[in-house]
Amino acid sequence: MIKSRGSSSKYKGEGGSFGIGKGAPFAASDIRTLFYFTKNKQGFSIFQGVAELLSFKEEDEIRRGCGSYGKNGHASLRDLREEIPERFWRKSDVSSGLDIYIAGFKKQNNWKAELIQSVLRNFWYAIYKKELIVEVEEVIISKNTLEKHLVKNFFGESLKDDVEPTGNPLKYYKSVKNGKYHTENLKSLGNVEFYFLEIEEHMNYVAMMRKPHMAVFSKAYRYPGTYCGLFICDDKKGNQILRKMEPPTHNRWEPDSYGSTGSKILNEIHEWIRLILKSQQKIQRKGKLDIPDIYKYLPFDDGLEKGDGKGNKDYSGQESEKETARLLQKKEEPEVNIKISPYRVSIINQPEKTGLGGGLRGTGTKKKKGKGKGIGGQDGPKKALTFQEINVIPIITKKVRDGYEYLVKIKSNEERTCRLNFFAVGDEGTDRVNLLKATDELGHDIHITSNKISHVKLYKNIEYKMFIHIESSNKYALKVNAYELQ
């Protein structure tokens, strides 16, 4: 590893193949010096330091830029207790492995955050499969802490096309945890897997991986909705084929690297993924699509305008008080596919004169005229919040078994704990809705009581998202009254 360049001794199916990546740690050293300590399963240890500097001329003799810390002739140190400094010994609870120490580490102000995000972007699946644990100072990234770190670093992050691999690793993680699983035995690669998840944010990328479970790259596929996905080839034969298609940077699959059949192999992958995406589309072949209040946005047609019998009519260029359009022929039927899901209606709440809540409800003894006193309840004192203090936007996302699912986006101008009251808005006023279920973006249950959700923790200018199910088969425009718990 230390003394060779551009060569690799890895077996078939393993990660690298060019012997170049092992030199990457030198880029993180200001003095381009590394120390290596290895311990095998029999307990035998080897240590050596390596420096890669510029060659220079001294007294008409060229001095090599590569030097080492060890014995004469660039030999390594092998006597653990007599020759190898104790500070480099492996921990007693680790039986075998390799440690690389970077001398003169380029410690920039944000190195820790950037390193953690890079690990999560590229190796989140290997961590999820318990194949890798990463420690960055006091931060430990393992399967048990993976979700927490993904949320902390990537929750609400918009799509960044200039950051590779493209896409949000939190969404890819959720596709594995909550998405639909597909598997197939492809003719060229053997067994492959695909995870698919519809999401709210625009992403529409699929992360591509093979057996080492590192994100090689991500590819965009067309889909009428918003989704993310993950393709994995764990098959021994397929992994070896895809490995040969990767350049030294391991960031894409190049068909020409595998000869004349390379393009055919990649096309087989793409066609299988496209077939799955097509199967996930919710399609209605024919029939009427009723969109509420769409007449408000269409041109008026009184049915009196005459055509020429051929479906054509010349534009007169004259202005009139009423705009008209040709009627659809009675015998015509739409043959094109009509996508009917997801169906979304965005309602932006407007503040009332007394604030979003319109005042506080009394909860004293109920009488005919409703003269209850006090603020009551178990939440303690409450303050009605205005639209400027908290912005709540409910959106219909999809039809579920007992009604409809709504995505509720909340953003506060300050850190606060709130209670939310949900109402349906109709022509004759508002009425309470009965909440069946509420979850956060990661699928964790949120406690509900009738039409209320209490103790919602919000942070300044950070969007919080929850999904609610309402006990009704009808779609409603929702109004949300928000109160700050004192």
C-alpha positions as CSV (number, residue, x, y, z in Angstrom):
1,M,0.0,0.0,0.0
2,I,2.7,2.5,0.9
3,K,5.4,1.7,-1.6
4,S,3.4,1.1,-4.8
5,R,1.5,3.6,-7.0
6,G,-1.3,2.9,-9.4
7,S,-1.7,-0.8,-8.3
8,S,-4.3,-2.6,-6.2
9,S,-4.3,-6.0,-4.4
10,K,-8.1,-6.0,-3.7
11,Y,-10.1,-9.0,-4.5
12,K,-13.0,-9.1,-7.0
13,G,-16.1,-7.3,-5.7
14,E,-14.3,-4.9,-3.3
15,G,-14.4,-1.1,-3.5
16,G,-11.4,0.3,-5.4
17,S,-9.4,-1.1,-8.3
18,F,-6.9,1.6,-9.4
19,G,-4.7,2.0,-6.3
20,I,-5.0,5.7,-6.5
21,G,-7.5,6.5,-3.7
22,K,-5.0,5.4,-1.0
23,G,-3.1,8.6,-1.7
24,A,-6.0,10.9,-0.9
25,P,-5.2,11.5,2.8
26,F,-2.0,13.4,1.7
27,A,-4.3,16.2,0.4
28,A,-5.4,16.8,4.0
29,S,-1.9,17.3,5.3
30,D,-0.1,20.6,5.1
31,I,3.3,18.9,5.3
32,R,2.1,15.9,3.1
33,T,3.1,13.4,5.8
34,L,1.2,10.3,7.0
35,F,1.8,7.6,9.6
36,Y,0.4,4.1,9.1
37,F,-0.1,1.5,11.9
38,T,-1.6,-1.9,11.1
39,K,-2.4,-4.9,13.2
40,N,-3.4,-8.3,11.8
41,K,-5.6,-11.0,13.3
42,Q,-2.6,-12.8,14.8
43,G,-1.7,-9.6,16.7
44,F,1.4,-8.8,14.6
45,S,1.9,-5.0,14.2
46,I,3.7,-2.9,11.5
47,F,4.4,0.9,11.6
48,Q,5.8,3.3,9.1
49,G,5.7,7.0,8.3
50,V,5.7,8.4,4.7
51,A,6.3,11.9,3.4
52,E,5.6,12.9,-0.3
53,L,7.4,16.2,-0.9
54,L,9.0,17.9,-3.9
55,S,12.2,16.5,-5.3
56,F,15.2,18.9,-5.2
57,K,18.8,19.1,-6.3
58,E,21.7,19.3,-3.9
59,E,25.3,19.3,-4.9
60,D,24.5,18.1,-8.4
61,E,22.5,15.2,-7.0
62,I,18.7,14.9,-7.2
63,R,17.1,14.2,-3.8
64,R,13.9,12.2,-4.0
65,G,10.7,13.9,-2.6
66,C,9.5,10.6,-1.0
67,G,10.9,9.9,2.5
68,S,9.9,7.6,5.3
69,Y,10.0,7.2,9.0
70,G,11.4,3.7,9.9
71,K,14.6,1.8,9.4
72,N,17.3,2.3,6.7
73,G,16.2,1.5,3.2
74,H,12.6,2.6,3.9
75,A,12.0,-0.5,6.0
76,S,9.0,-0.5,8.4
77,L,9.1,-0.9,12.2
78,R,7.8,-4.3,13.5
79,D,8.7,-4.5,17.2
80,L,5.7,-3.2,19.0
81,R,7.2,-2.4,22.4
82,E,10.8,-1.6,21.4
83,E,10.3,0.4,18.1
84,I,6.8,1.6,17.6
85,P,5.7,4.8,19.6
86,E,3.0,3.9,22.1
87,R,0.7,6.7,21.0
88,F,0.2,4.9,17.7
89,W,-0.8,1.5,19.2
90,R,-4.3,0.3,18.4
91,K,-7.0,0.3,21.1
92,S,-7.2,-2.9,23.1
93,D,-10.8,-3.5,22.2
94,V,-10.0,-3.5,18.4
95,S,-8.5,-6.8,17.3
96,S,-7.2,-5.9,13.9
97,G,-7.2,-3.2,11.2
98,L,-5.4,-0.1,9.8
99,D,-5.0,3.4,11.3
100,I,-3.8,6.3,9.2
101,Y,-2.6,9.4,11.1
102,I,-2.5,12.7,9.2
103,A,0.4,15.0,10.3
104,G,-0.2,18.7,9.9
105,F,-4.0,18.2,9.4
106,K,-5.6,21.1,7.5
107,K,-8.0,22.1,10.3
108,Q,-10.2,24.8,8.8
109,N,-12.9,26.4,10.8
110,N,-15.7,24.3,9.4
111,W,-13.8,21.1,8.8
112,K,-15.8,19.0,11.2
113,A,-19.3,19.9,9.8
114,E,-18.0,19.4,6.2
115,L,-16.5,16.1,7.0
116,I,-19.7,14.8,8.7
117,Q,-21.9,15.9,5.8
118,S,-19.5,14.3,3.3
119,V,-19.7,11.0,5.3
120,L,-23.5,11.1,5.4
121,R,-23.8,12.0,1.7
122,N,-21.6,9.1,0.5
123,F,-21.7,6.4,3.1
124,W,-25.1,6.6,4.8
125,Y,-26.2,3.2,3.5
126,A,-23.1,1.4,4.6
127,I,-23.7,2.9,8.1
128,Y,-27.4,1.9,7.9
129,K,-26.3,-1.7,7.1
130,K,-23.9,-1.7,10.2
131,E,-20.9,-2.0,7.9
132,L,-19.3,1.3,9.0
133,I,-19.1,3.5,12.1
134,V,-17.5,6.9,11.8
135,E,-16.2,9.0,14.7
136,V,-15.5,12.7,14.2
137,E,-14.0,13.9,17.5
138,E,-16.9,13.4,20.0
139,V,-19.5,12.7,17.2
140,I,-20.3,9.1,16.6
141,I,-22.2,8.2,13.4
142,S,-23.6,4.6,13.6
143,K,-26.9,3.0,12.7
144,N,-28.3,4.0,16.0
145,T,-27.4,7.7,15.5
146,L,-27.7,7.9,11.7
147,E,-31.2,9.2,11.5
148,K,-30.5,11.9,14.1
149,H,-27.4,13.2,12.1
150,L,-29.3,13.1,8.8
151,V,-32.1,15.2,10.2
152,K,-29.7,17.6,11.8
153,N,-27.6,18.2,8.7
154,F,-30.1,17.8,5.8
155,F,-33.7,18.4,7.1
156,G,-35.3,21.1,4.8
157,E,-32.2,21.3,2.6
158,S,-33.1,22.2,-1.0
159,L,-31.8,20.4,-4.0
160,K,-28.2,21.2,-4.8
161,D,-27.2,20.3,-8.3
162,D,-23.6,21.3,-7.7
163,V,-23.0,18.9,-4.8
164,E,-22.3,15.3,-5.7
165,P,-24.0,12.9,-5.4
166,T,-27.0,15.0,-6.3
167,G,-29.9,14.8,-3.9
168,N,-30.7,14.8,-0.2
169,P,-29.3,11.8,1.7
170,L,-32.1,12.1,4.3
171,K,-34.7,11.5,1.5
172,Y,-32.7,8.5,0.2
173,Y,-32.6,7.1,3.7
174,K,-36.3,7.5,4.1
175,S,-36.9,5.7,0.7
176,V,-35.2,2.6,2.3
177,K,-37.0,3.0,5.6
178,N,-40.5,3.9,4.4
179,G,-40.5,3.4,0.7
180,K,-41.7,0.6,-1.6
181,Y,-39.2,-2.3,-2.2
182,H,-38.6,-3.9,-5.6
183,T,-36.2,-6.6,-6.7
184,E,-35.4,-8.3,-10.0
185,N,-32.9,-10.7,-11.5
186,L,-31.5,-8.8,-14.5
187,K,-30.0,-10.8,-17.3
188,S,-26.6,-9.0,-17.2
189,L,-26.1,-8.2,-13.5
190,G,-28.1,-10.7,-11.6
191,N,-30.1,-9.7,-8.5
192,V,-30.7,-6.0,-8.1
193,E,-32.9,-3.9,-5.7
194,F,-34.8,-0.6,-5.9
195,Y,-36.5,1.5,-3.3
196,F,-39.1,4.1,-4.2
197,L,-40.7,6.9,-2.2
198,E,-43.0,9.7,-3.1
199,I,-42.0,12.9,-1.3
200,E,-43.2,16.5,-1.1
201,E,-40.0,18.3,-2.1
202,H,-38.8,18.3,-5.7
203,M,-35.9,16.0,-6.1
204,N,-36.6,13.2,-8.6
205,Y,-33.2,11.5,-8.4
206,V,-32.1,7.9,-7.9
207,A,-29.0,7.1,-6.0
208,M,-26.9,4.4,-7.6
209,M,-24.9,1.9,-5.6
210,R,-23.1,-1.4,-5.7
211,K,-21.8,-3.9,-3.1
212,P,-19.5,-1.5,-1.1
213,H,-22.7,0.5,-0.4
214,M,-21.0,3.9,-1.2
215,A,-23.1,6.3,-3.3
216,V,-21.4,6.2,-6.7
217,F,-23.6,8.8,-8.3
218,S,-27.3,9.8,-8.7
219,K,-29.3,9.9,-11.9
220,A,-32.5,11.9,-12.7
221,Y,-35.5,9.9,-14.1
222,R,-38.7,11.5,-15.4
223,Y,-41.8,11.1,-13.2
224,P,-45.0,13.1,-13.1
225,G,-44.8,13.5,-9.3
226,T,-42.0,14.1,-6.8
227,Y,-40.0,11.2,-5.6
228,C,-36.6,9.8,-4.6
229,G,-35.2,6.3,-5.1
230,L,-32.2,4.0,-4.5
231,F,-30.8,1.4,-6.8
232,I,-28.4,-1.3,-5.4
233,C,-26.6,-4.1,-7.0
234,D,-25.3,-6.5,-4.4
235,D,-24.9,-9.4,-6.8
236,K,-21.3,-10.7,-6.9
237,K,-21.3,-10.9,-10.7
238,G,-23.1,-7.6,-11.3
239,N,-20.9,-5.8,-8.7
240,Q,-17.7,-6.9,-10.6
241,I,-19.2,-5.6,-13.9
242,L,-20.1,-2.2,-12.5
243,R,-16.8,-2.0,-10.7
244,K,-15.0,-2.2,-14.1
245,M,-17.2,0.6,-15.5
246,E,-16.0,3.1,-12.8
247,P,-13.2,5.5,-13.5
248,P,-10.5,6.2,-10.8
249,T,-12.8,8.8,-9.2
250,H,-15.6,6.1,-8.7
251,N,-18.3,8.7,-9.4
252,R,-20.1,7.3,-12.5
253,W,-20.5,4.2,-14.6
254,E,-18.9,4.5,-18.1
255,P,-20.2,1.9,-20.5
256,D,-17.2,2.1,-22.8
257,S,-15.0,0.9,-20.0
258,Y,-16.7,-2.5,-20.3
259,G,-16.5,-2.9,-24.0
260,S,-19.2,-3.3,-26.5
261,T,-21.8,-4.7,-24.0
262,G,-21.5,-1.8,-21.5
263,S,-24.2,0.3,-23.0
264,K,-26.6,-2.7,-23.1
265,I,-26.0,-3.4,-19.5
266,L,-26.7,0.2,-18.3
267,N,-29.8,0.4,-20.6
268,E,-31.1,-2.7,-18.8
269,I,-30.8,-0.9,-15.5
270,H,-32.4,2.2,-16.8
271,E,-35.3,0.4,-18.4
272,W,-36.1,-1.6,-15.3
273,I,-36.1,1.6,-13.1
274,R,-38.3,3.4,-15.7
275,L,-40.7,0.5,-15.7
276,I,-41.1,0.7,-11.9
277,L,-41.6,4.4,-12.0
278,K,-44.3,4.0,-14.6
279,S,-46.0,1.4,-12.4
280,Q,-46.2,3.8,-9.5
281,Q,-48.1,6.4,-11.5
282,K,-51.8,6.7,-10.5
283,I,-53.5,6.8,-13.9
284,Q,-57.2,7.1,-15.0
285,R,-57.6,6.1,-18.6
286,K,-60.8,7.8,-19.5
287,G,-63.7,9.7,-17.9
288,K,-64.3,13.0,-16.3
289,L,-62.0,14.7,-14.0
290,D,-63.9,17.0,-11.7
291,I,-61.7,19.9,-10.3
292,P,-63.6,22.1,-7.8
293,D,-64.2,25.7,-8.9
294,I,-62.1,25.3,-12.1
295,Y,-64.8,27.2,-14.0
296,K,-63.5,30.4,-12.4
297,Y,-60.3,30.1,-14.4
298,L,-61.8,29.0,-17.8
299,P,-63.1,31.3,-20.6
300,F,-66.9,31.7,-20.6
301,D,-68.8,29.8,-23.3
302,D,-72.5,30.5,-23.9
303,G,-72.8,27.7,-26.5
304,L,-74.1,30.0,-29.2
305,E,-70.9,30.4,-31.3
306,K,-71.0,28.6,-34.6
307,G,-68.1,26.8,-36.2
308,D,-67.6,25.9,-39.9
309,G,-68.3,22.2,-39.3
310,K,-64.6,21.3,-39.6
311,G,-63.6,22.3,-36.1
312,N,-62.0,25.6,-37.3
313,K,-63.0,29.2,-36.8
314,D,-61.1,32.2,-37.9
315,Y,-60.2,34.8,-35.2
316,S,-62.1,38.0,-36.0
317,G,-59.8,40.3,-34.1
318,Q,-62.8,42.1,-32.7
319,E,-63.1,42.8,-28.9
320,S,-66.2,41.9,-27.0
321,E,-67.5,41.9,-23.4
322,K,-67.6,38.1,-23.2
323,E,-64.9,35.7,-24.2
324,T,-66.0,32.5,-26.0
325,A,-64.5,29.2,-27.0
326,R,-65.5,26.2,-29.1
327,L,-67.4,23.3,-27.4
328,L,-65.8,19.9,-27.3
329,Q,-67.4,17.6,-29.9
330,K,-69.9,15.2,-28.2
331,K,-68.3,12.1,-29.9
332,E,-64.8,13.0,-28.8
333,E,-63.3,11.1,-25.8
334,P,-59.9,12.0,-24.3
335,E,-57.5,9.1,-25.0
336,V,-54.5,10.5,-23.2
337,N,-53.7,9.5,-19.7
338,I,-54.8,11.9,-16.9
339,K,-52.8,11.9,-13.7
340,I,-55.2,12.4,-10.8
341,S,-52.8,12.0,-7.8
342,P,-51.4,13.7,-5.9
343,Y,-54.1,16.3,-5.6
344,R,-53.1,19.4,-3.7
345,V,-54.9,22.5,-2.6
346,S,-52.9,25.2,-0.8
347,I,-54.7,27.3,1.7
348,I,-52.8,30.2,3.2
349,N,-54.4,31.3,6.5
350,Q,-55.2,35.0,7.0
351,P,-55.0,36.6,10.5
352,E,-58.1,37.8,12.2
353,K,-58.3,41.1,13.9
354,T,-57.7,39.4,17.3
355,G,-54.8,37.3,15.9
356,L,-54.8,33.9,14.3
357,G,-56.7,32.4,17.2
358,G,-59.3,35.1,17.2
359,G,-59.1,35.3,21.0
360,L,-59.0,32.6,23.7
361,R,-61.9,30.2,24.4
362,G,-63.4,30.0,27.9
363,T,-63.6,26.6,29.4
364,G,-65.7,27.2,32.5
365,T,-69.0,25.5,33.3
366,K,-71.0,25.2,30.1
367,K,-74.3,27.1,30.1
368,K,-76.9,27.8,27.4
369,K,-75.3,31.1,26.5
370,G,-71.7,29.8,26.9
371,K,-70.5,32.2,29.6
372,G,-67.4,30.2,30.6
373,K,-64.5,32.0,32.1
374,G,-60.8,31.6,32.0
375,I,-58.4,29.9,29.6
376,G,-58.5,26.5,31.2
377,G,-57.0,23.3,29.6
378,Q,-53.8,21.5,30.6
379,D,-51.5,23.7,28.5
380,G,-51.4,26.6,30.8
381,P,-51.7,30.3,29.7
382,K,-51.9,30.8,26.0
383,K,-51.3,33.7,23.6
384,A,-53.0,33.9,20.3
385,L,-50.4,34.2,17.5
386,T,-50.7,36.4,14.4
387,F,-49.8,35.6,10.8
388,Q,-46.7,37.6,11.2
389,E,-45.5,35.5,14.2
390,I,-46.3,32.1,12.8
391,N,-47.1,31.0,9.2
392,V,-49.2,27.8,8.9
393,I,-50.0,26.3,5.5
394,P,-52.0,23.0,5.2
395,I,-51.9,21.2,1.8
396,I,-53.9,18.2,0.7
397,T,-51.4,15.5,-0.4
398,K,-53.3,12.3,-1.0
399,K,-56.4,10.1,-0.4
400,V,-56.1,7.7,2.4
401,R,-58.3,4.9,3.7
402,D,-60.4,7.0,6.1
403,G,-60.2,10.4,4.4
404,Y,-57.4,12.6,3.2
405,E,-53.8,13.3,4.3
406,Y,-52.7,16.9,4.8
407,L,-49.2,18.2,4.9
408,V,-49.0,21.1,7.4
409,K,-46.0,23.4,7.0
410,I,-45.2,25.7,9.9
411,K,-42.6,28.4,10.3
412,S,-42.2,30.7,13.3
413,N,-40.3,34.0,13.6
414,E,-39.1,33.0,17.1
415,E,-38.4,29.8,19.0
416,R,-41.6,28.9,20.8
417,T,-43.9,26.0,21.9
418,C,-47.4,26.1,20.4
419,R,-50.8,24.5,20.4
420,L,-52.6,24.2,17.1
421,N,-56.4,24.0,16.7
422,F,-57.7,22.7,13.3
423,F,-61.0,23.8,11.7
424,A,-62.7,23.2,8.4
425,V,-63.7,26.3,6.4
426,G,-67.0,26.4,4.5
427,D,-69.4,28.8,3.0
428,E,-71.3,29.1,6.2
429,G,-68.3,29.5,8.6
430,T,-65.9,27.1,10.3
431,D,-66.3,23.9,12.2
432,R,-64.0,21.6,14.1
433,V,-62.4,18.6,12.4
434,N,-61.6,15.3,14.2
435,L,-58.0,14.4,13.8
436,L,-57.4,10.7,13.4
437,K,-53.6,10.7,13.3
438,A,-50.6,13.0,13.1
439,T,-46.9,12.2,12.3
440,D,-43.8,14.2,11.8
441,E,-41.7,14.1,8.6
442,L,-39.9,10.9,9.8
443,G,-43.1,9.1,10.5
444,H,-43.0,9.4,14.3
445,D,-46.5,9.7,15.9
446,I,-47.6,13.1,17.4
447,H,-50.1,13.2,20.2
448,I,-53.6,14.5,19.2
449,T,-56.7,15.5,21.2
450,S,-59.9,16.0,19.2
451,N,-58.9,18.9,16.8
452,K,-55.8,19.9,18.8
453,I,-52.1,19.2,18.7
454,S,-50.3,20.5,21.7
455,H,-46.6,21.2,22.6
456,V,-45.4,21.7,19.0
457,K,-41.7,22.8,19.4
458,L,-40.7,25.4,16.8
459,Y,-37.4,27.0,16.0
460,K,-36.7,30.4,14.5
461,N,-37.2,30.5,10.7
462,I,-36.9,26.7,10.5
463,E,-39.8,25.0,8.7
464,Y,-41.5,22.3,10.6
465,K,-43.6,19.7,8.8
466,M,-46.3,17.3,10.0
467,F,-48.8,15.1,8.3
468,I,-52.4,14.8,9.6
469,H,-55.3,12.6,8.8
470,I,-58.9,13.9,9.2
471,E,-61.9,11.8,9.9
472,S,-63.9,12.7,6.7
473,S,-64.3,11.5,3.2
474,N,-64.5,15.1,1.9
475,K,-61.7,17.6,1.1
476,Y,-61.6,20.7,3.3
477,A,-59.9,24.0,3.3
478,L,-58.3,24.1,6.7
479,K,-57.9,27.0,9.1
480,V,-55.4,26.6,11.9
481,N,-55.5,28.7,15.0
482,A,-52.1,28.9,16.7
483,Y,-51.5,29.6,20.4
484,E,-48.2,30.1,22.1
485,L,-47.9,28.2,25.4
486,Q,-46.5,30.4,28.1
